[in-house]
């Protein structure tokens, strides 16, 4: 089970949103770089970063911050947020990201996803952010009118190396992930799945360990709010 402590970057700060709502956010005093150092010092090997500025603008706004984190801490970083063309993927690959997460652009254009997987083998993760069974796009502000499982079946053979499934209704709420939907996604997916959204306690992490085709879990707000202690969480990271 891989544990992915999360860093969401907005205006060069660590923030956490509730259900993807930019008006319902908490800013933290610690910088993204300092937070990454904290995770590294604790012994974590993986890191999930979302560039929220990128999600809003479609640009690689915080590329330099991600580069500094990768260069300094030798963490396996997956990065997402507004990556909408091959040039942006290339930039993140060049700075050493282990996985580049495609979301809105991949849902809007299956051809883009297929092309990215072909050009960057083993580098592309697919981020599926769902609300009531339907995929959402563009910073979760817009519904795609596509059912999650239908879309997944259509792109399952493209060569995606990792799938990150987030239930938007759970994200930032600490109400536990949507395990039932995640299990359905994992049963269909040709690649391993990462659970995201709503992790509230170490029990959620332990429950995820027993699920088939689930590679890991992302933990965000529960860390920042102190509901899960890092020394307890890192023991599950293996």
C-alpha positions as CSV (number, residue, x, y, z in Angstrom):
1,X,0.0,0.0,0.0
2,X,1.4,3.3,-1.1
3,X,0.6,6.3,1.1
4,X,0.4,9.6,-0.8
5,X,0.3,12.6,1.6
6,X,-1.1,15.5,-0.3
7,X,-0.1,19.1,-1.1
8,X,-2.6,21.3,-2.8
9,X,-1.0,24.6,-4.0
10,X,-2.8,27.9,-4.4
11,X,-1.1,31.2,-4.5
12,X,2.1,29.5,-3.4
13,X,0.4,28.3,-0.2
14,X,-0.8,24.9,1.0
15,X,-4.5,24.9,1.0
16,X,-7.4,22.3,1.4
17,X,-10.7,22.7,-0.3
18,X,-14.0,21.2,0.8
19,X,-15.8,19.3,-2.1
20,X,-13.6,21.2,-4.5
21,X,-15.1,24.6,-3.6
22,X,-12.5,27.4,-4.0
23,X,-14.7,29.6,-1.8
24,X,-14.5,27.0,1.0
25,X,-10.8,26.6,1.5
26,X,-8.4,26.5,4.4
27,X,-5.0,28.1,4.0
28,X,-2.1,26.8,6.1
29,X,1.0,28.7,7.3
30,X,3.5,26.1,6.1
31,X,4.8,26.4,2.5
32,X,4.5,23.6,0.0
33,X,8.3,23.1,0.2
34,X,8.3,23.0,4.0
35,X,5.4,20.5,3.9
36,X,7.2,18.3,1.5
37,X,10.3,18.4,3.8
38,X,8.1,17.3,6.7
39,X,6.8,14.3,4.7
40,X,10.3,13.4,3.6
41,X,11.8,13.7,7.1
42,X,9.0,11.4,8.4
43,X,10.0,8.7,5.9
44,X,7.3,8.9,3.2
45,X,8.3,7.9,-0.3
46,X,5.4,9.2,-2.4
47,X,3.8,12.6,-2.7
48,X,0.5,13.8,-4.4
49,X,0.6,17.4,-5.5
50,X,-2.3,19.4,-7.1
51,X,-1.6,22.7,-8.7
52,X,-4.9,24.4,-8.0
53,X,-3.8,27.5,-9.9
54,X,-3.1,25.3,-12.8
55,X,-6.6,23.7,-12.5
56,X,-8.1,27.2,-12.8
57,X,-5.9,28.5,-15.6
58,X,-4.7,25.5,-17.6
59,X,-1.1,26.6,-17.1
60,X,1.9,25.1,-15.2
61,X,1.8,27.9,-12.7
62,X,3.7,26.2,-9.9
63,X,6.3,24.3,-12.0
64,X,9.2,25.8,-10.1
65,X,7.8,24.8,-6.7
66,X,7.4,21.2,-8.0
67,X,10.9,21.2,-9.4
68,X,12.4,22.3,-6.1
69,X,10.5,19.6,-4.2
70,X,11.6,16.8,-6.6
71,X,15.2,18.1,-6.7
72,X,15.6,18.4,-3.0
73,X,13.7,15.5,-1.5
74,X,13.9,12.6,-4.0
75,X,10.2,11.7,-3.5
76,X,8.0,9.9,-6.1
77,X,5.8,12.8,-7.0
78,X,2.5,12.6,-8.9
79,X,1.3,16.0,-10.1
80,X,-2.0,17.2,-11.4
81,X,-4.0,20.3,-12.0
82,X,-4.8,21.9,-15.4
83,X,-2.5,19.8,-17.6
84,X,-4.2,20.2,-20.9
85,X,-1.5,19.6,-23.6
86,X,1.6,17.5,-24.3
87,X,3.9,20.5,-23.7
88,X,2.8,20.7,-20.1
89,X,3.2,16.9,-19.6
90,X,6.7,17.3,-21.0
91,X,7.6,20.0,-18.6
92,X,6.6,17.9,-15.6
93,X,8.4,14.8,-16.9
94,X,11.5,17.0,-17.5
95,X,11.5,18.2,-13.8
96,X,11.3,14.6,-12.6
97,X,7.7,13.9,-11.8
98,X,7.0,10.2,-11.5
99,X,3.4,10.5,-12.8
100,X,1.6,13.3,-14.6
101,X,-2.2,13.3,-13.8
102,X,-4.5,14.1,-16.7
103,X,-8.1,14.9,-15.8
104,X,-10.3,17.4,-17.5
105,X,-8.4,17.4,-20.8
106,X,-8.4,13.6,-21.0
107,X,-12.2,13.5,-20.3
108,X,-12.8,16.2,-22.9
109,X,-10.5,14.5,-25.5
110,X,-9.9,10.8,-25.4
111,X,-7.5,11.3,-28.3
112,X,-5.3,13.5,-26.1
113,X,-5.2,10.8,-23.4
114,X,-4.3,8.1,-25.9
115,X,-1.6,10.3,-27.5
116,X,-0.1,11.2,-24.1
117,X,0.1,7.5,-23.0
118,X,1.8,6.7,-26.3
119,X,4.4,9.5,-26.0
120,X,5.0,9.1,-22.3
121,X,4.8,5.4,-21.5
122,X,4.4,4.6,-17.7
123,X,4.1,8.3,-16.9
124,X,0.5,9.1,-17.3
125,X,-2.0,8.8,-14.5
126,X,-5.7,9.3,-15.1
127,X,-7.6,11.4,-12.6
128,X,-11.3,10.6,-12.5
129,X,-13.2,13.0,-10.3
130,X,-16.8,12.0,-9.9
131,X,-20.0,13.4,-8.3
132,X,-23.0,11.1,-8.1
133,X,-21.5,8.8,-10.6
134,X,-20.7,11.4,-13.2
135,X,-17.3,12.8,-14.1
136,X,-16.6,16.5,-13.3
137,X,-14.1,18.7,-15.1
138,X,-12.3,22.1,-14.9
139,X,-11.7,22.4,-11.2
140,X,-14.9,20.4,-10.5
141,X,-17.0,23.3,-11.7
142,X,-18.6,21.5,-14.6
143,X,-20.2,18.1,-15.1
144,X,-19.1,16.2,-18.2
145,X,-22.4,14.3,-18.4
146,X,-20.3,11.1,-18.7
147,X,-20.7,8.2,-16.3
148,X,-17.4,7.3,-14.7
149,X,-17.5,3.6,-15.5
150,X,-18.6,4.1,-19.1
151,X,-15.7,6.5,-19.8
152,X,-13.3,4.2,-18.1
153,X,-14.3,1.2,-20.3
154,X,-13.7,3.4,-23.4
155,X,-10.1,4.3,-22.4
156,X,-9.1,1.2,-20.5
157,X,-6.7,0.0,-23.2
158,X,-4.9,3.3,-23.8
159,X,-2.0,2.5,-21.5
160,X,-2.7,4.6,-18.5
161,X,-0.3,3.5,-15.7
162,X,-2.4,4.6,-12.7
163,X,-5.9,5.7,-12.0
164,X,-6.8,8.2,-9.2
165,X,-10.5,8.1,-8.3
166,X,-11.9,10.9,-6.2
167,X,-15.5,11.2,-5.0
168,X,-16.0,15.0,-4.9
169,X,-18.8,14.7,-2.4
170,X,-16.3,13.3,0.1
171,X,-13.2,15.4,-0.7
172,X,-12.1,17.5,2.2
173,X,-15.0,16.3,4.4
174,X,-13.2,13.6,6.4
175,X,-16.3,11.4,6.1
176,X,-14.3,8.4,4.8
177,X,-13.8,7.6,1.1
178,X,-16.5,6.2,-1.1
179,X,-15.2,2.6,-0.9
180,X,-18.2,1.1,-2.7
181,X,-17.6,3.2,-5.9
182,X,-13.9,2.8,-5.7
183,X,-14.3,-1.0,-5.6
184,X,-16.4,-0.8,-8.8
185,X,-13.8,1.4,-10.5
186,X,-11.0,-1.0,-9.4
187,X,-12.8,-4.0,-10.8
188,X,-13.1,-2.4,-14.2
189,X,-9.7,-0.6,-14.4
190,X,-6.8,-2.3,-16.2
191,X,-4.3,-0.3,-14.1
192,X,-4.0,0.1,-10.3
193,X,-6.2,2.5,-8.5
194,X,-5.4,5.2,-5.9
195,X,-8.2,6.2,-3.5
196,X,-8.8,9.9,-3.0
197,X,-11.3,12.0,-1.1
198,X,-12.6,11.9,2.5
199,X,-9.9,10.0,4.4
200,X,-10.7,10.6,8.1
201,X,-8.7,8.1,10.1
202,X,-6.1,5.5,10.1
203,X,-8.9,2.9,9.9
204,X,-9.7,4.2,6.3
205,X,-6.1,3.6,5.3
206,X,-6.2,0.1,6.8
207,X,-9.4,-0.7,5.0
208,X,-8.0,0.4,1.7
209,X,-5.1,-2.1,2.1
210,X,-7.4,-5.0,1.6
211,X,-9.0,-3.9,-1.6
212,X,-8.1,-5.6,-4.9
213,X,-6.3,-3.6,-7.6
214,X,-5.9,-0.7,-5.2
215,X,-2.3,0.6,-5.2
216,X,-2.6,3.3,-2.6
217,X,-4.5,6.1,-0.9
218,X,-4.2,9.9,-0.8
219,X,-4.4,11.6,2.6
220,X,-4.8,15.4,2.9
221,X,-7.0,17.3,5.3
222,X,-6.8,14.6,8.0
223,X,-3.1,15.2,8.1
224,X,-3.3,19.0,8.2
225,X,-6.0,19.0,10.9
226,X,-4.2,16.5,13.0
227,X,-6.7,13.7,12.8
228,X,-4.0,11.3,11.5
229,X,-0.5,11.4,13.0
230,X,2.3,11.2,10.5
231,X,4.3,8.7,12.5
232,X,1.2,6.4,12.6
233,X,0.5,6.9,8.9
234,X,4.0,6.2,7.7
235,X,3.8,2.7,9.2
236,X,1.2,1.9,6.6
237,X,3.4,3.0,3.8
238,X,4.9,-0.2,2.4
